[in-house]
């Protein structure tokens, strides 16, 4: 038995997925970076000197993911990695002038727009949306998939944008 509400829900979900794809593509065209690469670059740029661990914690990414992304950003000359003078085991990350330029000129990301609008909703509505989306994830057998808090499709640590 086909449900009209199920069809409308799937259609709304498809619109969200398409918006995510379009936003990722626009960012890739403007910067040559994936969404996760841009987010890591932005976090590094926002700090004077920082460590990969601080970036991983800020973005809720795994340490290995951050290492892979930072390696790519260093190869693109967008981030500089230096040993900490006080602790030789630790690396400090800084954005290069080219990296700062990309952060300053990138188009607004869909997840930033979402977050800005979401936090303006009443607390009860935020909780209702979270519950509904968590339930959708469960219905789609996606509730155990590890995902970072960003709107992007594909692997977080892929080297090339799509």
C-alpha positions as a printed NumPy array, in Angstrom:
array([[ 0.   ,  0.   ,  0.   ],
       [ 1.533,  3.27 , -1.143],
       [ 1.451,  6.13 ,  1.322],
       [ 1.042,  9.702,  0.084],
       [ 2.841, 10.998,  3.174],
       [ 5.743,  8.569,  2.578],
       [ 6.071,  9.838, -0.995],
       [ 6.014, 13.466,  0.141],
       [ 8.618, 12.709,  2.812],
       [10.91 , 11.002,  0.302],
       [10.489, 13.941, -2.047],
       [11.452, 16.409,  0.706],
       [14.435, 14.23 ,  1.604],
       [15.503, 14.171, -2.045],
       [15.37 , 17.985, -2.138],
       [17.704, 18.095,  0.872],
       [20.091, 15.672, -0.83 ],
       [20.037, 17.7  , -4.053],
       [20.656, 20.958, -2.159],
       [23.658, 19.281, -0.522],
       [25.025, 18.128, -3.885],
       [24.544, 21.568, -5.441],
       [26.201, 23.321, -2.49 ],
       [29.172, 20.947, -2.597],
       [29.541, 21.445, -6.337],
       [29.436, 25.247, -6.009],
       [32.121, 25.135, -3.327],
       [34.265, 22.803, -5.45 ],
       [33.971, 25.08 , -8.478],
       [34.848, 28.192, -6.467],
       [37.683, 26.712, -4.393],
       [38.747, 23.356, -5.834],
       [38.155, 21.861, -2.38 ],
       [35.718, 19.385, -0.905],
       [33.413, 20.648,  1.83 ],
       [35.411, 18.87 ,  4.524],
       [38.705, 20.267,  3.194],
       [37.253, 23.771,  3.236],
       [35.943, 23.292,  6.788],
       [39.358, 22.149,  8.013],
       [41.031, 25.078,  6.234],
       [38.505, 27.49 ,  7.783],
       [39.141, 26.105, 11.278],
       [42.905, 26.407, 10.822],
       [42.532, 29.944,  9.476],
       [40.383, 30.945, 12.458],
       [43.272, 30.187, 14.83 ],
       [46.762, 31.74 , 14.955],
       [48.522, 28.368, 15.243],
       [46.696, 25.178, 16.054],
       [47.142, 21.436, 16.293],
       [45.407, 18.704, 14.323],
       [43.814, 17.509, 17.576],
       [42.146, 20.869, 18.176],
       [40.784, 20.852, 14.607],
       [39.532, 17.266, 14.958],
       [37.726, 18.161, 18.174],
       [36.227, 21.367, 16.753],
       [34.836, 19.594, 13.678],
       [34.073, 16.255, 15.359],
       [36.251, 14.468, 12.792],
       [38.574, 11.589, 13.56 ],
       [42.285, 12.279, 13.972],
       [43.132, 10.096, 10.946],
       [40.628, 12.023,  8.814],
       [42.186, 15.336,  9.837],
       [45.664, 14.015,  9.003],
       [44.531, 12.98 ,  5.51 ],
       [42.819, 16.312,  4.869],
       [45.741, 18.361,  6.229],
       [48.158, 16.373,  4.033],
       [46.062, 17.4  ,  1.017],
       [45.889, 21.067,  2.115],
       [49.658, 21.138,  2.657],
       [50.19 , 19.642, -0.818],
       [47.974, 22.404, -2.249],
       [50.048, 25.036, -0.362],
       [46.973, 26.19 ,  1.57 ],
       [48.243, 25.108,  4.993],
       [51.699, 25.072,  6.519],
       [52.714, 22.386,  9.019],
       [55.582, 23.115, 11.464],
       [56.95 , 21.233, 14.444],
       [56.126, 22.841, 17.768],
       [59.31 , 24.409, 19.178],
       [58.231, 23.469, 22.721],
       [57.118, 19.899, 21.933],
       [58.82 , 18.312, 18.921],
       [56.187, 15.528, 18.829],
       [53.481, 18.043, 17.991],
       [52.766, 19.851, 14.726],
       [51.316, 23.341, 14.482],
       [49.107, 24.289, 11.552],
       [48.665, 27.716,  9.979],
       [46.862, 28.847,  6.862],
       [49.048, 30.227,  4.084],
       [48.085, 33.477,  2.341],
       [46.52 , 31.392, -0.458],
       [44.533, 29.42 ,  2.132],
       [43.305, 32.591,  3.833],
       [42.251, 33.943,  0.44 ],
       [40.162, 30.825, -0.284],
       [38.44 , 31.063,  3.101],
       [37.66 , 34.749,  2.571],
       [36.248, 34.289, -0.927],
       [34.423, 30.946, -0.723],
       [30.652, 30.894, -1.218],
       [28.477, 30.414,  1.856],
       [28.135, 26.757,  2.742],
       [24.715, 25.162,  3.037],
       [25.418, 23.792,  6.496],
       [26.381, 27.259,  7.77 ],
       [23.12 , 28.691,  6.45 ],
       [21.246, 25.773,  8.002],
       [22.955, 26.236, 11.374],
       [22.288, 29.987, 11.418],
       [18.593, 29.413, 10.725],
       [18.23 , 26.316, 12.911],
       [19.52 , 28.003, 16.078],
       [16.873, 30.72 , 15.626],
       [14.072, 28.146, 15.932],
       [12.465, 27.583, 19.324],
       [14.111, 24.798, 21.368],
       [11.032, 22.547, 21.067],
       [11.108, 22.815, 17.271],
       [14.829, 22.043, 17.143],
       [14.187, 18.929, 19.261],
       [11.262, 17.895, 17.056],
       [13.354, 18.198, 13.884],
       [16.222, 16.266, 15.449],
       [13.87 , 13.485, 16.528],
       [12.302, 13.28 , 13.069],
       [15.653, 13.198, 11.274],
       [17.033, 10.585, 13.697],
       [13.923,  8.494, 13.021],
       [14.468,  8.912,  9.247],
       [18.035,  7.668,  9.666],
       [16.726,  4.63 , 11.522],
       [14.06 ,  3.915,  8.867],
       [16.779,  4.012,  6.217],
       [19.151,  1.755,  8.211],
       [21.546,  4.691,  8.415],
       [21.464,  5.271, 12.188],
       [24.775,  3.429, 12.759],
       [26.681,  5.166,  9.967],
       [29.402,  7.449, 11.304],
       [28.916, 10.941,  9.934],
       [30.477, 14.305, 10.631],
       [28.202, 17.287, 11.333],
       [28.36 , 18.775,  7.855],
       [26.217, 18.733,  4.748],
       [28.224, 16.995,  2.08 ],
       [27.942, 13.782,  0.171],
       [30.723, 11.252, -0.241],
       [33.642, 10.347,  1.949],
       [34.851, 13.045,  4.336],
       [38.511, 12.587,  3.471],
       [38.325, 12.251, -0.31 ],
       [41.105, 14.104, -2.068],
       [39.108, 15.596, -4.95 ],
       [35.759, 17.385, -5.037],
       [33.092, 15.869, -7.23 ]])
